[in-house]
């Protein structure tokens, strides 16, 4: 069974979505996903090189940095996400993470250094910034914060992918408590708004605290929890 493809997007998001031209020969959602994933390995390889350069820039200041290369998105995961469609199903162009990566940085100085390097050097590595959201100054309601970029690969049909900058202490708190609180809140029955609000206040306090204190040893064990270099995976087709 095939799924109808929707190549339309809200014009408000046009600049940060996949280029329409990529899907010229795709007639179904499945073909659209396969098209994205056939292009993604080259961009993933280039993104890894870019992350290495960012990490080296940070390390030149004597600050620790590492990055995570999960490989390209799997076919099943990509198709499932495309079908979900952010309210309108099958919008293939909203699938903006066929290639992706994340960086874990020791402190806020490292975050600022990485951000500056990306803003000034990304096009030297073939990536044009089409979207960026910094939530360190305006965190999510539960206190979580990071920087999220979307890049257009200038040498690979403008294929859009994502890069996330994470503060080590925030990442560690997320793994230990933040995500667990989110999972609990998500499974609460209707009418539990007071409990959800209380959980948000707890995590907000935690995130605010870890952002300001010295987190000695954070980078030494963060790889055991999540992160570090990993070889790119090949995607599977049904």
C-alpha positions as a printed NumPy array, in Angstrom:
array([[ 0.   ,  0.   ,  0.   ],
       [ 1.29 ,  3.45 , -0.888],
       [ 0.593,  6.79 ,  0.771],
       [-0.383,  9.994, -1.068],
       [ 2.36 , 12.597, -1.01 ],
       [ 1.769, 16.21 , -0.021],
       [ 4.383, 18.543, -1.501],
       [ 2.754, 21.729, -0.208],
       [ 3.875, 23.657,  2.873],
       [ 2.837, 26.834,  4.595],
       [ 4.746, 29.665,  2.885],
       [ 5.781, 30.842,  6.367],
       [ 8.058, 27.79 ,  6.612],
       [ 9.184, 27.744,  2.985],
       [12.81 , 28.723,  3.608],
       [13.417, 26.031,  6.236],
       [11.745, 23.083,  4.487],
       [13.03 , 20.658,  1.877],
       [13.208, 22.162, -1.639],
       [10.281, 21.239, -3.845],
       [12.678, 20.358, -6.667],
       [13.967, 17.318, -4.762],
       [10.604, 15.57 , -5.15 ],
       [10.067, 16.147, -8.86 ],
       [ 9.959, 12.385, -9.567],
       [ 8.314, 11.282, -6.309],
       [ 4.647, 10.306, -6.692],
       [ 4.077,  8.732, -3.27 ],
       [ 5.173,  9.541,  0.262],
       [ 7.273,  6.384,  0.29 ],
       [ 9.136,  7.512, -2.821],
       [ 9.643, 10.938, -1.287],
       [11.183,  9.446,  1.853],
       [13.436,  7.181, -0.219],
       [14.545, 10.183, -2.272],
       [15.552, 12.108,  0.853],
       [17.4  ,  9.158,  2.337],
       [19.246,  8.453, -0.906],
       [20.695, 11.984, -0.752],
       [21.291, 12.072,  2.993],
       [24.544, 10.023,  3.353],
       [26.642, 12.642,  1.522],
       [25.242, 15.454,  3.659],
       [25.687, 13.377,  6.809],
       [29.366, 12.878,  5.99 ],
       [29.788, 16.618,  5.375],
       [27.983, 17.452,  8.618],
       [30.348, 15.201, 10.568],
       [33.307, 17.107,  9.105],
       [31.631, 20.371, 10.107],
       [31.023, 19.113, 13.663],
       [34.674, 18.067, 13.903],
       [35.722, 21.585, 12.896],
       [33.377, 23.148, 15.473],
       [34.689, 20.828, 18.201],
       [38.292, 21.682, 17.302],
       [37.514, 25.395, 17.473],
       [36.098, 24.974, 20.979],
       [38.967, 22.743, 22.099],
       [41.502, 25.333, 20.902],
       [40.295, 27.457, 23.836],
       [40.97 , 24.644, 26.278],
       [37.263, 23.797, 26.602],
       [35.877, 20.299, 26.141],
       [33.494, 19.401, 23.323],
       [32.227, 16.241, 21.701],
       [29.69 , 15.389, 19.048],
       [27.212, 12.643, 18.275],
       [26.737, 11.199, 14.802],
       [23.584,  9.028, 14.81 ],
       [23.772,  8.499, 11.057],
       [20.952,  9.286,  8.665],
       [17.369,  8.776,  9.754],
       [16.006,  5.262,  9.296],
       [13.37 ,  4.652,  6.634],
       [10.719,  3.517,  9.118],
       [11.277,  6.49 , 11.408],
       [11.299,  8.959,  8.513],
       [ 8.093,  7.562,  7.011],
       [ 6.339,  7.572, 10.373],
       [ 7.344, 11.184, 11.018],
       [ 6.299, 12.284,  7.511],
       [ 2.895, 10.672,  7.921],
       [ 2.341, 12.486, 11.219],
       [ 2.74 , 15.729,  9.35 ],
       [ 2.507, 18.296, 12.158],
       [-1.265, 18.528, 11.953],
       [-1.507, 18.036,  8.182],
       [-0.385, 14.546,  7.161],
       [ 2.132, 13.493,  4.503],
       [ 3.911, 16.837,  4.105],
       [ 7.184, 15.397,  2.87 ],
       [ 8.949, 18.75 ,  2.789],
       [ 8.596, 19.124,  6.565],
       [10.842, 16.102,  7.071],
       [13.935, 18.193,  7.789],
       [16.215, 15.754,  9.633],
       [17.23 , 13.067,  7.11 ],
       [20.779, 13.909,  8.187],
       [21.412, 15.219, 11.685],
       [23.868, 15.552, 14.528],
       [24.298, 16.982, 18.002],
       [27.153, 18.538, 19.909],
       [27.686, 18.391, 23.654],
       [29.672, 21.32 , 25.026],
       [31.264, 21.826, 28.419],
       [29.99 , 25.281, 29.363],
       [28.233, 28.394, 28.101],
       [31.498, 29.804, 26.75 ],
       [31.756, 26.713, 24.564],
       [28.152, 27.173, 23.418],
       [28.878, 30.791, 22.461],
       [32.096, 29.821, 20.663],
       [30.342, 27.09 , 18.681],
       [27.471, 29.431, 17.82 ],
       [29.843, 32.122, 16.556],
       [31.814, 29.588, 14.49 ],
       [28.621, 28.273, 12.894],
       [27.301, 31.745, 12.14 ],
       [30.52 , 32.812, 10.401],
       [31.916, 29.595,  8.908],
       [28.985, 27.358,  7.946],
       [29.048, 28.295,  4.251],
       [32.768, 27.478,  4.122],
       [31.692, 23.899,  4.83 ],
       [28.862, 23.949,  2.297],
       [25.977, 24.632,  4.674],
       [23.622, 27.599,  4.6  ],
       [21.684, 28.369,  7.782],
       [17.955, 28.392,  7.017],
       [16.68 , 28.285, 10.612],
       [18.085, 28.722, 14.105],
       [16.432, 28.78 , 17.502],
       [18.344, 29.613, 20.675],
       [16.364, 28.802, 23.822],
       [19.101, 29.578, 26.339],
       [17.702, 33.074, 26.794],
       [14.084, 31.958, 26.539],
       [13.846, 28.324, 27.723],
       [10.95 , 25.951, 27.152],
       [ 8.249, 25.921, 29.847],
       [ 9.947, 23.003, 31.634],
       [13.301, 24.828, 31.652],
       [15.002, 22.86 , 28.879],
       [17.269, 24.861, 26.574],
       [19.532, 24.305, 23.57 ],
       [20.318, 25.748, 20.14 ],
       [18.773, 24.135, 17.092],
       [19.958, 24.798, 13.54 ],
       [18.609, 23.738, 10.187],
       [21.077, 23.775,  7.308],
       [20.654, 23.607,  3.569],
       [23.456, 21.583,  1.958],
       [24.535, 23.928, -0.807],
       [26.292, 21.143, -2.727],
       [23.578, 18.487, -2.419],
       [20.394, 19.918, -3.961],
       [19.774, 22.132, -0.941],
       [18.937, 19.136,  1.247],
       [17.925, 20.33 ,  4.718],
       [19.238, 18.719,  7.897],
       [19.562, 19.565, 11.593],
       [22.253, 20.251, 14.183],
       [21.657, 20.653, 17.912],
       [24.02 , 22.333, 20.384],
       [23.6  , 21.069, 23.938],
       [25.148, 22.157, 27.212],
       [26.639, 19.122, 28.949],
       [24.947, 19.821, 32.285],
       [21.558, 20.292, 30.619],
       [22.004, 17.069, 28.655],
       [22.972, 15.17 , 31.791],
       [19.998, 16.511, 33.771],
       [17.706, 15.572, 30.876],
       [18.949, 11.992, 30.929],
       [18.717, 11.673, 34.715],
       [15.46 , 13.493, 35.468],
       [14.125, 15.853, 32.782],
       [13.029, 13.27 , 30.239],
       [11.559, 11.005, 32.921],
       [ 9.418, 13.885, 34.186],
       [ 8.289, 14.542, 30.606],
       [ 7.325, 10.885, 30.141],
       [ 5.334, 10.895, 33.394],
       [ 3.53 , 14.112, 32.437],
       [ 2.662, 12.713, 29.019],
       [ 0.935,  9.653, 30.494],
       [-1.118, 11.502, 33.118],
       [-4.908, 11.303, 32.694],
       [-7.018, 14.326, 31.688],
       [-7.547, 16.794, 34.498],
       [-4.009, 16.442, 35.851],
       [-2.911, 19.956, 34.974],
       [-1.834, 20.744, 38.521],
       [ 0.465, 17.723, 38.593],
       [ 1.872, 18.583, 35.17 ],
       [ 2.502, 22.145, 36.318],
       [ 4.279, 20.864, 39.436],
       [ 6.503, 18.603, 37.339],
       [ 7.379, 21.52 , 35.08 ],
       [ 8.345, 23.618, 38.087],
       [10.611, 20.842, 39.38 ],
       [12.418, 20.414, 36.062],
       [12.595, 24.178, 35.529],
       [14.362, 24.554, 38.854],
       [16.734, 21.709, 37.941],
       [17.629, 23.108, 34.531],
       [18.123, 26.61 , 35.939],
       [20.409, 25.216, 38.628],
       [22.635, 23.066, 36.428],
       [23.067, 25.894, 33.922],
       [24.68 , 28.142, 36.525],
       [26.742, 25.775, 38.699],
       [30.146, 24.302, 37.91 ],
       [29.634, 20.752, 36.625],
       [33.045, 19.22 , 37.196],
       [33.348, 15.856, 35.499],
       [30.277, 16.229, 33.293],
       [32.125, 15.706, 30.024],
       [34.093, 12.745, 31.368],
       [31.026, 10.516, 31.622],
       [28.529, 12.055, 29.206],
       [29.611,  9.688, 26.414],
       [28.46 ,  6.746, 28.504],
       [24.962,  8.216, 28.61 ],
       [24.658,  9.593, 25.093],
       [27.077, 11.097, 22.645],
       [30.485, 10.579, 21.119],
       [31.363,  9.662, 17.572],
       [29.385,  6.97 , 15.854],
       [29.55 ,  5.672, 12.311],
       [26.779,  6.599,  9.922],
       [24.116,  3.933,  9.525],
       [22.668,  2.824,  6.235],
       [18.946,  3.337,  5.933],
       [16.581,  0.463,  5.397],
       [13.885,  0.27 ,  2.751],
       [10.714, -1.727,  3.086]])
